[in-house]
Amino acid sequence: MLHRRLIFSLITALSLTAATISLAKDPKELVIGTSAGPYADQVKLGIKPILEKQGYKVKVVEFNDYIQPNFALAEGSLDANAFQHIIYLTKFANENKLALSELIKVPTAPIAIYSKKHSSLTEVKEGSTVALPNDPTNQARALVLLDQLGWIKLKANIDPIRASEKDVADNIKKIKLVPLEAAQLPRSLQDTDYSFVNGNFALASGLKLNDALAREKISTNYQNLVAIRTEDKTKPWVKDLEAAYRSREFLAVTNKHFAGFAKPDYQQALEVAAK
């Protein structure tokens, strides 16, 4: 009898604990994860004030890697995150069996080519060193831009999203490609002739997007996005979060604080409508 009572007590306690946890989450309290830098600033300067006017309490959690934010979102520690593009989200979610979905694209800092030794791209010569990211996604972006500049020629009919060094058919300018970890690229400018730098790392290191010698024209594949749990798609706070990004208030913040960022289509539409 005592044993059965103990089991009943434990079940009751666990049920009460679960109920308490489920009730503890206030739908007006949102936790948004971002990579440290401009995407955190977008939320802090633009999105958080809009939502707080609607009665939300918004907490921003910054991460220094691209692994934790998706796991934290899937397990419920975050309500949304903003740091990645659809190619990365799809691959990561599939490999780790996470039910995550895109909500909306956000203004995105392009990958661009910089130099501290040369004032223009026309100064490139045979043997010039060009650093580029060593991760497959960002390296492909850099190689496509090098092809557009006429410094290399990529093989015909390759998928530009998956381009790699082995897809270089002709090194027209005889440049030396130096693959490096993306976070190291700003520092590489001391040693290279030219370096590709991802927008977030460029800004974090003090580089200005408008100082780049060339910037990619970002395709929708590489525009960063807000991700949510798939099961949350129809929740009211999700609609409010999306509306905050689509607002004219956020467009004004983008124009003021994020010059040089590639704007998503809804912001471009707002600007056209305003003319």
C-alpha positions in Angstrom: 0.0 0.0 0.0 2.8 2.4 0.9 4.5 1.6 -2.4 1.4 2.4 -4.4 0.9 5.6 -2.5 4.5 6.6 -3.2 4.0 6.0 -6.9 0.8 7.9 -6.9 2.5 10.8 -5.1 5.3 10.9 -7.6 3.0 10.8 -10.6 1.0 13.7 -9.1 4.1 15.7 -8.4 5.4 15.2 -11.9 2.0 16.1 -13.4 1.9 19.3 -11.3 5.5 20.2 -12.3 4.7 19.7 -16.0 1.6 21.8 -15.7 3.6 24.5 -14.0 6.2 24.5 -16.7 3.6 24.7 -19.4 1.9 27.6 -17.7 5.2 29.4 -16.9 5.7 30.4 -20.6 4.1 33.8 -21.0 3.2 34.2 -24.7 4.1 37.9 -24.4 7.7 37.0 -23.4 9.9 36.3 -26.4 13.5 35.1 -26.5 15.3 35.7 -29.8 18.7 34.3 -30.5 21.2 35.9 -32.9 24.8 35.9 -33.9 26.7 38.7 -32.1 26.9 41.8 -34.3 24.6 43.3 -36.8 21.8 40.8 -36.6 21.6 41.2 -32.8 21.6 45.0 -33.4 18.7 44.7 -35.9 16.6 43.1 -33.2 17.7 45.5 -30.4 17.4 48.7 -32.5 14.5 47.8 -34.7 12.4 44.8 -33.8 12.4 44.9 -29.9 11.1 48.5 -29.6 8.2 47.7 -32.0 7.2 44.5 -30.1 7.6 46.2 -26.7 5.1 48.8 -27.8 2.6 45.9 -28.3 3.2 44.7 -24.7 5.9 42.1 -25.4 9.0 41.5 -23.3 11.9 40.7 -25.6 15.2 39.2 -24.6 18.0 38.9 -27.1 20.6 36.1 -26.6 23.8 36.4 -28.6 25.8 33.4 -29.8 29.3 33.1 -31.1 28.8 30.0 -33.2 26.3 28.7 -35.8 25.5 25.5 -34.0 23.9 26.4 -30.7 21.1 28.7 -31.9 19.3 26.1 -33.8 19.5 23.5 -31.1 18.3 26.1 -28.6 15.4 27.0 -30.8 14.4 23.4 -31.3 14.4 22.6 -27.6 12.4 25.7 -26.7 15.1 27.9 -25.1 14.6 30.4 -27.9 11.3 31.4 -29.6 13.1 32.5 -32.8 16.6 33.0 -34.1 18.2 35.3 -36.8 21.6 34.4 -38.1 21.5 32.0 -41.0 20.3 31.6 -44.6 18.0 29.0 -46.0 20.7 26.7 -47.3 22.3 26.4 -43.9 19.0 26.1 -42.1 17.7 23.3 -44.4 21.0 21.3 -44.2 21.3 21.7 -40.5 17.6 20.9 -39.8 17.7 17.8 -42.0 20.9 16.5 -40.6 19.8 16.9 -37.0 16.1 16.1 -37.5 14.9 19.4 -36.2 11.4 20.8 -37.1 12.5 24.4 -37.9 11.1 26.7 -40.6 11.8 30.0 -42.2 9.6 32.9 -41.1 10.9 35.9 -43.0 14.1 37.2 -44.7 16.0 40.0 -43.1 18.4 42.7 -44.3 21.7 40.9 -44.9 25.3 42.0 -45.0 26.9 40.7 -48.2 30.2 39.0 -48.6 32.7 41.4 -50.1 36.3 41.8 -51.2 38.5 44.2 -49.3 42.2 45.3 -49.4 44.6 47.2 -47.3 47.3 47.2 -49.9 45.3 48.2 -53.0 42.8 51.0 -53.7 41.1 49.2 -56.6 40.6 45.8 -58.2 42.5 46.9 -61.3 45.7 46.6 -59.4 45.4 42.8 -59.3 48.4 41.1 -60.9 49.8 37.6 -61.4 50.6 36.0 -58.1 48.3 38.3 -56.1 47.1 36.5 -52.9 43.3 36.4 -52.4 41.9 34.9 -49.2 38.5 33.4 -49.2 36.3 31.4 -46.7 37.1 27.7 -46.4 33.6 26.6 -45.5 31.8 25.3 -48.6 28.8 27.7 -48.6 30.8 31.0 -48.3 33.6 29.8 -50.5 31.1 29.2 -53.3 29.9 32.8 -52.9 33.4 34.2 -53.2 34.3 32.0 -56.2 31.1 33.2 -58.0 32.1 36.8 -57.4 35.7 36.1 -58.6 34.1 34.6 -61.8 32.0 37.8 -62.2 35.1 40.0 -61.8 36.8 38.0 -64.5 39.7 36.8 -62.3 38.8 33.2 -62.7 36.5 31.1 -64.9 34.3 28.5 -63.3 33.4 25.3 -65.2 30.2 25.5 -67.3 26.9 24.3 -65.9 28.1 24.0 -62.3 25.7 24.7 -59.4 26.9 28.1 -58.1 25.7 27.3 -54.6 28.1 24.3 -54.5 31.1 25.8 -56.4 34.5 24.9 -55.0 38.1 25.3 -55.9 38.0 22.2 -58.0 35.4 23.9 -60.2 37.9 26.6 -61.3 38.4 25.9 -65.0 40.8 28.8 -65.7 42.7 31.0 -63.2 42.7 34.0 -65.6 44.6 36.4 -63.4 46.9 33.7 -62.0 45.9 34.6 -58.4 46.8 32.5 -55.4 43.7 31.4 -53.5 44.1 31.2 -49.8 41.2 29.4 -48.0 40.8 30.5 -44.3 38.3 30.2 -41.6 35.7 33.0 -42.1 36.4 34.6 -38.7 40.1 35.0 -39.6 39.6 36.8 -42.9 39.5 40.4 -41.5 43.0 39.8 -39.9 44.3 38.3 -43.2 44.1 41.7 -44.8 47.5 42.5 -43.2 49.1 39.8 -45.3 47.0 39.3 -48.5 46.5 41.5 -51.5 42.7 41.0 -51.3 40.4 39.2 -48.9 36.8 38.2 -49.0 35.1 38.9 -45.7 31.6 38.0 -44.6 29.5 41.0 -43.7 29.0 40.2 -40.0 32.8 39.6 -39.5 33.6 42.7 -41.5 31.5 44.9 -39.3 32.7 43.3 -36.1 36.3 44.0 -37.1 35.6 47.7 -37.9 35.4 47.4 -41.7 32.6 49.3 -43.4 30.5 47.6 -46.1 30.8 50.8 -48.2 34.6 50.5 -48.2 34.5 47.2 -50.0 36.1 47.1 -53.5 33.3 44.8 -54.7 30.2 43.3 -53.1 28.1 40.3 -54.1 24.6 40.8 -55.3 23.0 38.5 -52.7 20.5 35.9 -54.0 17.6 34.9 -51.9 19.5 31.7 -51.1 22.0 33.7 -49.1 19.7 36.2 -47.5 19.6 35.7 -43.7 16.3 34.8 -42.2 14.3 34.5 -39.0 13.7 30.8 -38.1 11.0 29.5 -35.8 9.8 26.1 -34.7 7.5 24.7 -37.4 4.8 24.0 -34.8 4.7 27.7 -33.9 3.8 29.0 -37.4 0.2 30.0 -36.6 0.8 31.5 -33.1 -0.1 35.2 -32.7 3.4 36.3 -31.6 4.8 34.8 -34.8 2.5 37.1 -36.9 3.5 40.1 -34.7 7.2 39.3 -35.2 6.8 39.0 -38.9 4.8 42.3 -39.0 7.6 44.1 -37.1 10.1 43.1 -39.8 7.7 44.2 -42.5 7.0 47.6 -40.9 8.1 51.0 -42.2 9.6 51.6 -38.7 12.1 48.8 -39.3 12.8 50.0 -42.8 13.8 53.4 -41.3 16.1 51.6 -38.8 17.6 49.6 -41.6 18.3 52.8 -43.7 19.8 54.6 -40.7 22.0 51.9 -39.1 22.6 49.2 -41.8 23.8 51.0 -44.9 25.1 48.6 -47.5 22.9 45.7 -46.4 20.9 43.9 -49.1 17.3 44.6 -48.4 14.6 41.8 -48.6 11.9 42.2 -51.2 9.3 43.5 -48.8 11.5 46.4 -47.8 12.3 47.1 -51.5 8.5 47.2 -52.1 8.0 49.7 -49.3 10.6 52.0 -50.8 9.1 51.8 -54.3 5.6 52.5 -52.8 7.0 55.6 -51.0 8.3 57.2 -54.2 
